[in-house]
Structure formats: C-alpha cells, structure tokens
Amino acid sequence: MSRSQTTFRNVFRRAALPALALGFIAFFGIYAVVGSNGALAYGDYQRMLARQQMHLVQLKNQQAVLANRVRLLDPNKVDPDIADELTRKQLNVVNPNEVVVPLK
C-alpha cells in the first residue's frame, strides 16, 4: 500500500470546504449578536419602545383634550364659555392682559 504524496494542494482541497463552512457559521453567528436585529440591539429596542410609549401617552392626553372640546361644541348644546372664547378669538377682541376668573 503506497501512501500518496501529501502536498499543499491536497491539504488545501480537503480543508477548503470545512473552512468555508466555518466562515459562514462565524459570519452568521457574529451577525446574530452584533447585527441590526441581534442580541445587542435588544436594549436599543427597549429604549425606543419606552420613548414611543411616553409619546403615545402624550398623544392620548391631547386626544382627550380635543375630545372634550368637541363635546363642548356639540351643535345641540354649546357650552357658553367655549362659544364666548371662540367668538372673541375670531373677532380679535381678546386682550393679552385679560384674566379669566372662573365662577365655579
């Protein structure tokens, strides 16, 4: 039984496919940790989620204020105070130094 001659070309041929496979595995493994959707981006997503939830709360509060104003402007029963406020604003008879004194 004769032993074939071990040359660089033979070693390279036998090692090329496993090396290429390890390269692909390493690439995808690193991308899974460091990539834009990787494990390290999880904290960033948590911060963005918290910021968006705070923004949502602010928008809900604005929506509640606007819904209240719409309710006060119901055509069947308009609130006199809101009608006075809007009329004075439209006719430009509002003085910046005015003080509103609530009666309730």
Secondary structure as the mmCIF struct_conf table of DSSP 4:
data_model
#
loop_
_struct_conf.conf_type_id
_struct_conf.id
_struct_conf.beg_label_comp_id
_struct_conf.beg_label_asym_id
_struct_conf.beg_label_seq_id
_struct_conf.end_label_comp_id
_struct_conf.end_label_asym_id
_struct_conf.end_label_seq_id
HELX_LH_PP_P HELX_LH_PP_P1 SER A 2 GLN A 5
HELX_RH_AL_P HELX_RH_AL_P1 PHE A 8 VAL A 34
BEND BEND1 GLY A 35 GLY A 35
TURN_TY1_P TURN_TY1_P1 SER A 36 ASN A 37
BEND BEND2 GLY A 38 GLY A 38
HELX_RH_3T_P HELX_RH_3T_P1 ALA A 39 ALA A 41
HELX_RH_AL_P HELX_RH_AL_P2 TYR A 42 LEU A 72
TURN_TY1_P TURN_TY1_P2 LEU A 73 LEU A 73
TURN_TY1_P TURN_TY1_P3 PRO A 75 ASN A 76
BEND BEND3 LYS A 77 LYS A 77
HELX_RH_AL_P HELX_RH_AL_P3 PRO A 80 GLN A 90
TURN_TY1_P TURN_TY1_P4 LEU A 91 ASN A 92
TURN_TY1_P TURN_TY1_P5 PRO A 96 ASN A 97
#
